[in-house]
C-alpha cells in the first residue's frame, strides 16, 4: 500500500455505503435542465463540422489577426486539403499524419482534412525540438506532416523526417519557408488544382487520434482515440458548457492538448459557434479580444487568470459578454477565484480530465464548489478505489480516481503492457485508472488530493520526469539526475533537476550552464528551471533512486518562487 494512501485513510467512516459508484443520475445537484445521458453520433468527427457548415454556411467559424473564415470557407478548405492528402501524398485510411504547429486556421483545416480521409491525427507540441521529434515519427511511422514555418527546421533536422512523403508548411504572413523537396506551402496547396477526396466513410470505431502523453518511462505513450470517443467528448462538452450557435470562444490554449482540441475546437464548432484565436498569450490582448468579439466562453489555465487579473488596464475593457469561465490542469487558488468573482461576477468552473479520458467532470454553475473537480458529466461513471486492491471506497475516503464512459480512450499505441496497467474491471466493465488520488463527498463532488504517478504539473503542462532525465543524461557532465516538482507560486509547480556531476566536471559546470543547455534541448515547458548539484542521490535497497524522498524534501523546504523566465 502506498504511504500517502495509507496516511489519508487511517480513519475510516463506519457509516459509509459499501458501493460508491457515482453517475450523473446519482448526483444531488445535477442541473435540472440537462438529461443524465446523451446520444453520441456514430460518424466521422469531420462530419460534425460538415453539419455545422451546412446549417450556418455564412457564420464566422474562426477569427484571427488576419480576419475571419466562414463555415462554408473552412469546409471547402478541408475538402481541398483532404483531396491533396489522398491524391498527391497518397495518404490512406489508418495512416498517421503529424500536426506540428501553433494554433492557426491552417491547423484547424489540416486537422479535419486528416480525419476526412480516414487517416490518424498525431498532434505534436510545437515547442518540441529535433531530438524530441524522432519518437513521434518512428513510433507512429508517420507518412506526412503539417508544420509551422518557424519549426520546419526542427522537423527537417531529424533523420526520421526522411521517411515522410511530404510536409505542408503553414506560414504566417511575412514568414519564409525552408527550401526542400519534401516541402509545400499550405498557401500553394489551397491555390492549386482541387481534387475531390473519396466519399466520407462513417466508421465510428476507426482510429482518429494518437495523442501522446508521457509516462513513467522515458518514451511518451500514444493515447488512441477513435471517432466515437472524440465525438462523445465533443457532444458532452458542448452540452455541458452550453455551446450554442452564437457562442464565441476565446482560444488561448493549444489545440495539440486534449483540452484545447475538445473544449476549444471540436465542441464549439459542433455547436456552430465562433473561435477567436490568439497566437500567443497576452493578457491585454485577451481583454481586447473579449470586448471586440463579445466572447461568451473562455477556457483557461489558472496562471492565465492570475496574469489577466493583474493587468492595470483591466478596467478599460468591457467584459460583460463572458458567460462562462473555467478550466483545469491545475488548482485555482481560492483568493484568485474570489477576485475573478469580484471583477466579472463569474466563478471559475473547474473540471477534470486526462489525455486518456478527455473531460469527465465539471462544476455546475449552480451548486459550484471551490477547489473541486466537480461532478461526473453525461454518460460517465467515476469511482474512488483502493489503488492496491481495486475495491471501491466510501465517501470521504481517499483512493485512486477511476472512470469509464464513451469518451475514454481505447488504449496506448503499440503498448499493450501500459494499456493493461491503466485498466481495471469493476462489475464487468472497463475502467481507466487516473493515477490521481482523490475523494468524493456525499453530494457526489470529486476532489483531487495528490497523485500516485510521478509527474510535474507546470502551468497545466504535464512534465514526466523520466523523459527529462533521459535528455539530461545526454549532457557529458551529468553522471546521474533525478527530476522532481518544485513548488512555484505562479506556475503551481516547476521542474527541478537534482544532479550528480561527473568528477571531471565538478567546479567547471554551473547550475546556470546546465539550465541554458537544457533550454536548447527541450521544449520550453519541460526544461528544468531549477538545478541543484549534490554529491550523491538517495537510493533504495535495490539501487533505485529514491525520488519520493527528494520530492518530499523539496515540498517541505521553504523557498521563493522559481525564476520568472519561461512563464
N, C-alpha and C positions, 0 to 999 in steps of 0.2 A: 504493500500500500504506500502511495506517495506520502511524504512527510506533511506537505501542506494540506492535502486532503484529510489526513488523519487529525491534524490540528483543528480544522474547521468543524469536524464532526465528532468531537469528544462528547458534546452534549446532544442527545437525541430527543426528538419530540415524540413521546409515547402515544399521543393522541392523533398523530398524523395518519392519513389514509395509507393503505398498503399500495394502492395503484395510483400513480401520479401523472399519467399521460395528460397532455394539455393540447386541446384542439380549439379552434375558434368557437365552436358551439358550446364549449365549457367555460369560456371567459365571461366573467360577470359584467365587464364594462364594454363588451363588443358593441361597436356603433350600430344603432338600431336601423339605420337606413341601408345597411350593407348586408348582403347574404353571407352565409358562412362558407359556401362553396362556389366556385366559378367553373364554367365550361372552358376548356382550353382548345383553341383552334389547332386542328391536326393538319398543318400545312407548312410550307417553306416560310421561314421568317421574312424573306424578301417580299412575299405576297402581302404581308401586313402593311408594308409601305405602298404596294400597288393599290390596295384597297383605299388607303387614305388619299392617294393621288387621284383616284377615280372620284372620290367624294368631294375633295377640295382642291381641284387642279390649280386654281389661281392663288391659293393662300400661300404665304411665305412659309416654307419649311425651315429654312436656315437664313440667319442674318449674320454678317460679319463685317469687317472693316471695309470690304470692297462692295458691299451692297447686300442683296438678298437673292435667293433662288427659290422659285415656287415648287410646289409638289410635282407639278407636271414636268418641269425642267429637270428636277432631281431624278424622277423616274426615267426620263429619257436618257440622262447621263448614265444611269445604272445599266440600262439595256445596251447602250453603246459600248460601255466598258466590258460588260459580260460577253458581248459578241467578239471583242478583241481578245479576251482571255481564251475563249473557246476556239476561235478560228486562227488567230495569229500566234498565240503562245501554246496552243494545243492543250490547254488545261482541261482535265477530265473530272468527272464526278469522283469525289473522295480524295482527290489530290490536294496537297496543302499549299497555301499561299501566305507568305509573310506580309504583315501590315505593320511597318516600322516607321512611324511618323508622328508628328504632333497633330493635335486636333485641327481639322480643317474640313471644308465642304468636300474636298477631294478624298479625305479619309472616309467620310460617310458614303460617298458614291462607290469607292473601292470595296468597302465592307459589304454592302448589299450586292454588288456585282459578283463578288466571290461566291456568296450564298446563292445568287441567281443561277449560276452554272452548276450548282451542286458540289462545289469544292469546299474546302475547310479553311476557315479564317484562323491564322496564327498571329494574334496581336503581340507586338514586342515593344516594351518600354523604349522610347526613342533616346533615353539617357544612357542606354546600354552601349558599351564600347565594343571595338572589333573583336577582342578576345572573348567577350561575353556572348557574342552572337553565334559562335560556332555550334554551341549545343542546340540552339533552336533550329539551325539549318540542317544539322546532321540528324538530330533526333526525329524530326518530322519528315525528313527527306523532301523538303520544300522544292517545288518546281518553278516558282516565280515569286516576285516580291514587289510590293509598293513601298516606297520610302520617301522621306523628305529630302530636299536638295541639301540641307545642312548636315544630314547624317549619311548621305550616299557614300561618302568617302570611307566611313567606318565599315559599311557593308562590303564595299569592293575590296577593302584591305584584308577581309577574312578569306582564307584559302578555300573554305567550303562554298563561297559565293559562286565559284566557277561552275557548279552543277545547275545553277538556275537557267531556265530557258529565256528569261527576260526580266528586266527591272523597270518598273514605271515610276518615274520620279515626279513628285508633286512639289513644284517650285512656287514660292511666293513671288509677287511682282518685284523685279529687280534682282532676284537670286540667279546665280549662274549654275549650270548643270555640268557635272563632271563628264567628260567625253569618254565613252566606252561603247563597244559594240553591243553590249548587253542592255544599254540604257535607252529608253524612250521617254519623252516627257508626257505627262498627263495631258497637257495642252495639245500636243501633237496627235495623241490618240483620239481625243474628242473632236479634233479638226479634220481627222482623216475619214476615209470611207467607212460608212456604218455597215456592219454585218450583223444581222439579227441572230441572237442566240437561239438554241433549241427551245422548244416549249418547256415551260416551267414544270418540274416534277414536284409533287406534294407528298414526299415520303417523310413523315414527322420523326421517324426513328433514324434518319440518316445523320451521320456526324456532321456538325456545323461549325464547331469551335474547339480549338485546343488552346486553353488559357493557362499559361504557365504560372505555377505557384510553388516557389522553392520549398523544400522540405528539410528534414534533419540531415540529409546528405548534401554534398556539395552541388549535385546536379539538380536543377529545377525540375519539377514534375508537371506534366501537362494534364490539366483537368479537361475531360472530354464532355462537351455538351452537345446534345442533339437539337434539331429544330424544335422538337417538342419541349425539351427542358427550357430552352431560351424563350419560346412562345409562352410557356407557363409563367416564367418570371416577368415577362413583358406585360402580360394581362394582369397579373397580380399587382404589380407596382402601379400600373396605370389606374386601376380601380381604387387602390388604397390611397393614392395621392391625388385623386380627383383630377387626373389629366384629361381634360375635355378639349374640344376643338379650338377654343380660344385661349387655351393656356399658353403662357410664354415662359420658357425655361432658360434661366441663365446657366451657361455651360462653362464652368471654371474647373472641372475635374477631368482627367484624361479618359478618353474612350477606351484605351487599352486595358483599363481596370474594370472589373465586373460591375462596380457601382456606376461608373461613367457610361459603360456600354448599355446597361439596362435602364437605369434611372434617368439618364440624360440623353439617350439616343433612341433606343427601341421603344420604350414606353411612351415618351412624348409624341413621337411620330406615329405610333399606333393610334394615339388619341386624337391626332390631327392638329397638334399644337405647333408652336414655333420655337426653334432653338436659337439662342443668341450666343454666339461663340466668342470666347476670349482666347487670344493666342497664348497669353501668359498672365498669371495673377497680378493684378494691380488694384488695390483697394478703392482708389478714387475712380478708376475706370469702371470698376464693377458698379459703384453707386451711380455713375453717369449712365451706364447701360440700363440699369434698373429703371431709372427715371425716364430715359428716352423711349425705351421699348415697352414700358408698362409691364415689367416682368412680374409674373404671378407666382412662380415656383423657383426656389433656389435650394439646391442640394450642395452642401459644403462640408469641409472639414472644420473642426473646432479652431484650428490655427488660423484659418481664413477669417472666421468670425472675430477672433481676438484682434487680428490686424485691422479688419474692417471697422470695428468699433473704436479703434484708437486714432482714426483719421480726424484731424482737426476740421476737415471740410464736410463732415458727415451731415451737418445741419443744412447745408446748401442744397441738398438733393431731396426730391420728393420720392419717398419710398413707400407711399401708401398703397401702391398696386400689389405689393407682395402679400400673398395669402398663406403661403406655407414655406417655412424654412426648416430644414432637417438635414440629417446626415449620420455618419457613423465613422468607423475606423479608429476612433479614439474617443475617450470620455469627454463630455463637455463640462468644464469647471462650473460649479454652481454660481459663483459670482459673475461669470461671463454670461451665463444664461439669464441671470437677473437683469443685467444691463441690457441685453438684447430685448428683453421683455419691455423695459422702460422705453427704449429707443423706437421699437417697431410695434409693440403691442402683441408680439408673437412669441410663442415658446419654441425652443429648438427641439424638434421631434426626433429623438434618437431612434435608430434602427440597428439591425444586426444581420450579418450575412458573411459568407465566405466565397472565395473563388469557386469552391466545390458546390455551394448551395444557392448562390445569389441571395436575394433578400428573403429572410424567413421571419423576422419580427419587425414590429414598428409600434410607435406610440400613437394612440388615437388622440386627436386634438382635444376631445372631451374625455377626461379621465387620464390626462397626461401625468406621468411621474418623472421626477428628475433623477438623473444618474441611473437610468433604467433603459434596458434594451427594448422594452415594450412587450407586446403580446403576439402570439402566433398569427401569421397572416392567413389568407384564404387557403384552404386545401392542405394546410401544413400541420404536422403533429410534432411537437417538441417535448422532450423529456429530460429529466436530470437523473443520471445513473451513477452508480459506483463505478469509477473508471477501471477497477480491477476485476469486478465480477459481472458488470453489466446490469446488475439489479437496479430497479427503479427506486428512487429515494423520495421521501415525502416533502411537502412544502417546508421551506426554511432550512433544509439541509443542503450542504454544498457537495456537488458532484460534477461530472462532465456533462456539458450540453450536447445532446444528440438530437437529430431531426430527420424527418422524412417528408417528402412532398413531391409534386410533379416537376418542381424546378431543380431538384437535386441531380448532380452530375451522374454519369454512368460509370465512371472510373478514371484511372490515370492511364495516359497513353503509354503503351508498351511497358507497363509496370504493374503486373498482376499482384506482386507481393505487397506493394504500397496500397493497392486497391483493397486487398483483403484486410490489411491492418486498419483501414479507415472505416470499415463496415462492421456492423453487428446486427444480429437478428433479434427482434423483440416481437413477440406474439406472431411469429411467422412473417414479419415484414422487415424490409431492409432499411436500416437507419444508418446515417453517416455521423461519425464522431467529429466533434469540432476541435478537440484538443484544448478547449477552454473550460475552466471551472466556473460554475455559476450556481445560482439558486433561483427558485421561484417563490412568490408569495401566495397567500390564499386566494388572491384575486386573479391569479394567472399571469402576472407580470414576471418577466425574467430579468435577472441582474447578473452582470459579469463580476466575478470575484478575483480571478487570477487565471493563469494559463498553465496547462500541462506541458505543452510543446515549447521548445526553445525558440524564441523569436524576439525581435526588436520591432516595436511599432513606432516609427518616426514620422510624425505628422500624418498618420494614416497609411504610410507606405510600410509594407511588411518586409523586413530585412531578416534573412535567415543566416545566422552566424556561421554555419559550416561553409556556406558559399563564400563569404567574405574571408574566412580563414584560409580557404584554398587559394584565393587570389593573393592574400598576403604572403603566403609561402613561396610565391614566385620571386619575392624580393631577396636578393642574395644575402642580406644582413639578418634575415629573420630565421631563427632556429625553431621557435615554437610560438604559437599565437592562440589566444582564446578571446573570442568576441562576445561581449555582453551588452546589456542595455544599461545606459546611464540616465538617471532622471534629468529632465530638462524642462524648465518652466514654460517654454514656448512650444517646443516640438512634442512634449509629453515624454518621449524617450529619445535618446540619440545613441549612435553607435560608438562603442568604446572598444579598443583593442588592447589587451594586456599581452605584452610581447617579451619574449626572451631573445636577446640578440646573440648572434654568433660571437665567439670570443674576439675575433679579429675586428669586429665592427663596434665593439663597446668603446664609448668615448669619442667615436668618429661619426656615428649616425645619431641624429637627434629625433625627438618625437615629431618635430615640425617637418623634418626631412621625410619621415615615413608617411605623414598625413598628405604632404604635397605629392608624393609618389602615388599614393592610393587614389588621390583625386584624378590623376591622369589615367588610371587603370580601371576605375569602377564608375558606375552610374552615380550621379550627384547625390541621390537619396541614400546610397548604400555605403559610401566610403566612410571610414572612422573619422569622426570629428575630434575624438579624444584618443590619445595613446599613452599608455603607462608602461615603462620598462621595469621588469622585475628580474631577479636572479634565477628564479625557478617558478614554475606553475604548480599549484597543488594537484596531487594525483590520488586516484583511488587505489585500493589494494590490487586491482587488476592492471594498473598503469594508465587508466583513462584520466584525462584532465577533468578535475572536479569543478566544472563550470558553475554549478549551483553555489558552491562556496564563494567563488569570486562574485557571482551575481548578488548574493545576499550581503556580502561585504560592501558592495557598491551602493546598494539600496539604503543601507543604514549609515552611510558616510555623509556628513554634511558637506555640501558643495554648492557653488553657484551654477547658474545656467551655462550650458555649453557654449562654445564660440558661436557668434552670430552668423558666421559665414555659411552660406548654403541654405539659409532659411527660406 
